[in-house]
Amino acid sequence: QAQLVESGGGLVQLGGPLRLSCAASGSIFSNYGMGWLLQAPGKQRELVAAILSGTTRNYADSVKGRFTISRDNAKNTLYLRMNSLKPEDTAVYYCNARRYYSGSYTDFWGQGTQVTVSP
């Protein structure tokens, strides 16, 4: 069973940086696209950034130029570097692994890590 374990969340001041990490188990890194999603209180989970095969990266418009997603395949770890943080970035951030196979998606999720940006 694949496992994803996030770390690196916390309280940060307006404009500050933070780096999230997601350690993956098993062979998930070799076969899955990886991404970060956030969920603010009372809202649906939404995509922040994703890294697909090779170096293809996608970002939500709200984080372009501020956040960088990367992966270290040797360490089976996904990262999200967040700069110039804003109060509206406050949310629980989830690591996701997704694979499309035979007409359906398989998803694995981490437990989430809280990011709070103080004004």
C-alpha positions in Angstrom: 0.0 0.0 0.0 1.5 3.3 -1.1 2.0 5.9 1.6 2.5 9.6 1.4 3.8 11.6 4.4 3.9 15.4 4.3 6.0 17.6 6.4 7.1 21.2 6.6 3.9 23.1 7.3 3.5 25.7 10.0 3.0 29.3 10.8 4.8 31.9 8.6 4.6 35.6 8.3 3.2 37.5 5.3 5.8 37.4 2.5 7.8 34.6 4.1 8.9 31.3 2.6 8.1 27.7 3.4 9.0 24.4 1.9 6.7 21.4 2.0 8.0 17.8 1.6 6.2 14.6 0.7 7.9 11.3 1.2 6.5 8.5 -0.8 6.8 4.8 -0.3 6.9 2.0 -2.7 7.2 2.4 -6.5 4.8 5.3 -6.6 7.3 7.8 -7.9 8.1 5.7 -10.9 4.5 5.3 -12.0 2.5 8.2 -10.8 2.1 11.9 -11.5 2.5 13.9 -8.3 0.9 17.1 -7.0 0.0 19.4 -4.2 -3.6 20.4 -3.5 -4.9 22.8 -0.8 -8.1 22.9 1.1 -9.2 26.0 2.9 -11.9 25.9 5.5 -15.3 25.5 4.0 -14.0 25.1 0.5 -13.2 22.3 -1.9 -9.8 20.9 -2.4 -8.0 22.5 -5.4 -4.9 22.0 -7.3 -1.9 24.1 -6.4 0.8 22.4 -8.6 1.5 19.2 -10.3 4.5 17.5 -11.9 3.9 14.9 -14.4 6.3 12.6 -16.3 9.7 14.2 -17.0 9.7 17.9 -16.2 6.2 18.9 -17.1 4.8 21.2 -14.4 1.4 22.8 -14.0 0.5 25.6 -11.5 -2.6 27.3 -10.4 -2.7 30.9 -11.6 -2.8 32.1 -8.0 0.7 30.7 -7.3 2.5 31.1 -10.6 5.8 32.9 -10.0 5.7 32.2 -6.2 5.6 28.4 -5.8 7.8 25.8 -7.3 7.1 22.1 -7.4 10.0 19.6 -7.7 10.7 16.0 -7.2 13.8 14.0 -6.1 13.3 10.5 -7.6 16.3 9.2 -5.8 14.7 10.1 -2.4 11.1 9.4 -3.5 10.3 12.9 -2.3 8.1 15.6 -3.7 8.6 19.3 -2.7 6.7 22.5 -2.8 8.7 25.6 -2.4 6.5 28.5 -1.5 7.7 32.1 -1.6 6.0 35.5 -1.0 3.2 33.8 1.0 -0.1 35.5 1.4 -2.9 35.1 4.0 -5.0 33.6 1.3 -2.5 30.7 1.0 -3.6 29.6 4.4 -5.0 26.0 4.1 -4.3 22.4 4.6 -1.9 21.2 1.9 -2.2 17.6 0.6 0.3 15.6 -1.4 -1.3 13.5 -4.1 -0.1 10.7 -6.4 -2.3 9.9 -9.4 -2.1 7.4 -12.2 -4.4 6.9 -15.1 -4.7 3.3 -16.2 -7.3 1.3 -18.1 -9.9 4.1 -18.1 -9.7 5.1 -14.5 -7.7 7.1 -12.0 -6.0 5.8 -8.9 -5.2 8.3 -6.2 -3.2 8.2 -3.1 -3.2 11.0 -0.5 -1.1 12.2 2.4 -2.6 13.2 5.7 -2.2 16.9 5.0 -0.1 19.6 6.6 -1.4 22.9 7.8 0.0 26.2 6.4 -1.0 29.4 8.1 0.2 32.8 6.9 -0.2 35.6 9.4 -0.9 39.1 8.1 
